[in-house]
Amino acid sequence: MPPRLPAAMLAALMLLAVAALSLSTGPANSAGFTDAAGRRVVLPDRIGRILPAERNAEVLVFVLAPERLAGLEQGPGRGTGLPRGVRPPALGWRPRSNPANMAATARQLRADLIIDAGSVTPDRAAFADAVQQMTGIPYILVDSSFSRAPAVLRAMGAVLGVSERADDLGIYAEHAITGIRGRLLIRPATARPRVYYGLSSDGLVTPLPGAPSGAAIDEAGAINVAAPLGRGIEVAISREQLFAWNPEIIIAERRSFYDALRRNPAWRQLAAVRNKRVYLEPTNPFGWIEDPSGVNRLIGLHWLSSLLYPDATQQDLRSTTCDFYDKFYRIRLTAGQLEALVRPAGSPPPEVMRNLGEPLVGLGAAPASTLPSGAPGAIGVQNAPAPASSIFASGVPAGDPRALCAVPGAAAPMIGMADPVPGVGALPGRSSGGVRGGRGPGER
């Protein structure tokens, strides 16, 4: 008869066996995820709090599951489109400044997951690995390029358990991207307008082709007048250089540059100024061309299409903007807020809008939603431009800036919006000047 082991030793061996089993199999409900850098990341059983590593990821989580944001950068998006009572802590600094700071922030905010969106590089993958090793918190990288937007929305929707909403937004993204590409296929490259995109308060910083901050300009098929200076970065230029380029269209990121172009006689020799083709980029709650370089830029494709190719665009920017803000941000714009966005951006007053008929099928008109009418994120049929009075909900006197723009199939007004009066048109949480927050390494 074999000798019997002492009870204490037997108990110790049983504990070791259980520990070995748990290490080999992992949590029963955990799931693996391969991110854009090819890193295999084990996701937690429950993802309740998400820390965005930068603003591209912030807007991605904001449109899919805003209630799970562990923190928001101070300013943009704060107080808009969030469920009642949900107020994430403000991050007044970019946590991606170094791995130790990011790790400390993630632990302090008790994040279950960190998402980083942008260009995928070895440096960013190494940064993610370092933070994950310090904290034990899964850290995933996603590609925020235009071509990947539909796939990223769907992939993140599956990770966060909101696949139905993500699929609907993915459909919208596909039609926005393929729509403008369809327009470019029927237009010769020599007929594309020459555009200058002015960054900073004086407008004398501009992105070169291939830079993330100018990707929407590239995607829209415009000729970037700064192309002779190179690719992939932002550069400072002189006033003389801008006069030498003499662009047909100028888009200002900041109101200070926009106002200077329109009011300062020194700029009047520019063709864009003479022909009144100077436009201000909308920036509330996120930019339409950049700031950040995320899914917020999809509305920018519709806007740029209307500026660059008005003869081929048959969608009313007001209706499109109302629809996009409701779908992506869960914000029902008021008349005042809508006008503050689109009028400086070049949309004519409602009373002089032309009725151009039905949208061109295959050139950006999104199909009906796969969600039930009125469901969060449901995409309605994009109708032809309607009279100005018909795109606002009833309940307030005609012309009142507090009237809510109407969305097909939408129910009650979105929550989290502040009264737009006084300061008609201002969305809460962001100054009308569009001043940028701080940025991490490699970001503007």
PyMOL commands that set and color helices and strands:
alter all, ss='L'
color gray80, all
select helices_A, chain A and resi 7-25+55-64+66-68+95-97+99-108+122-135+146-160+163-185+189-191+212-219+227-229+239-245+255-263+265-267+271-274+295-308+317-329+335-342+350-352+388-391
alter helices_A, ss='H'
color red, helices_A
select strands_A, chain A and resi 31-34+40-43+50-52+72-73+90-91+113-118+139-143+194-198+205-207+223-224+234-236+249-252+278-280
alter strands_A, ss='S'
color yellow, strands_A
deselect
rebuild
show_as cartoon
